[in-house]
Amino acid sequence: MPEITGVICEFLIMIAMLVAVWFFGKREGVNGEKKKQADRRADSVSRGLSAGSDASDRWLQKHGR
């Protein structure tokens, strides 16, 4: 009888571990989406900064300063 109880406990522990891995994997996917949005935002900010830098360089060249 103790062997059966041990097998059942191990089975329940494995199921609990699978559920935990699935749950945390699902949460990581949500965080991954947020990370992608943050990466896109950082890319657009860096493009804006480089465009502003290019515009200021053109202005300086045009006005000779």
C-alpha positions as CSV (number, residue, x, y, z in Angstrom):
1,M,0.0,0.0,0.0
2,P,2.7,2.6,0.7
3,E,4.2,2.0,-2.8
4,I,0.9,2.9,-4.4
5,T,0.6,6.0,-2.2
6,G,4.1,7.0,-3.2
7,V,3.4,6.5,-6.9
8,I,0.2,8.6,-6.6
9,C,2.1,11.3,-4.8
10,E,4.8,11.4,-7.4
11,F,2.1,11.5,-10.1
12,L,0.3,14.4,-8.4
13,I,3.7,16.3,-7.9
14,M,4.5,15.8,-11.7
15,I,1.0,17.2,-12.6
16,A,1.5,20.2,-10.3
17,M,5.0,20.9,-11.8
18,L,3.5,20.7,-15.3
19,V,0.8,23.2,-14.3
20,A,3.4,25.5,-12.8
21,V,5.6,25.4,-15.9
22,W,2.6,26.0,-18.1
23,F,1.4,29.0,-15.9
24,F,4.8,30.6,-15.7
25,G,5.4,30.0,-19.4
26,K,2.1,31.8,-20.2
27,R,3.1,34.7,-18.0
28,E,6.4,34.9,-19.8
29,G,4.6,35.2,-23.1
30,V,2.7,38.2,-21.8
31,N,5.9,39.7,-20.6
32,G,7.5,38.9,-23.9
33,E,4.8,40.9,-25.7
34,K,5.4,43.8,-23.4
35,K,9.1,43.6,-24.1
36,K,8.5,43.6,-27.8
37,Q,6.4,46.8,-27.4
38,A,9.1,48.4,-25.4
39,D,11.7,47.4,-28.0
40,R,9.6,49.0,-30.7
41,R,9.2,52.1,-28.7
42,A,12.9,52.3,-28.1
43,D,13.5,51.8,-31.8
44,S,11.2,54.6,-32.7
45,V,12.7,57.0,-30.1
46,S,16.2,56.2,-31.4
47,R,15.0,56.8,-35.0
48,G,13.5,60.1,-33.9
49,L,16.7,61.1,-32.1
50,S,18.9,60.3,-35.1
51,A,16.5,62.2,-37.4
52,G,16.7,65.2,-35.1
53,S,20.5,64.9,-35.1
54,D,20.6,64.8,-38.9
55,A,18.3,67.9,-39.1
56,S,20.5,69.8,-36.7
57,D,23.6,68.8,-38.7
58,R,22.0,70.0,-41.9
59,W,21.0,73.3,-40.3
60,L,24.5,73.9,-39.0
61,Q,26.0,73.1,-42.4
62,K,23.5,75.4,-44.1
63,H,24.1,78.3,-41.7
64,G,27.9,77.7,-41.5
65,R,28.2,77.3,-37.8
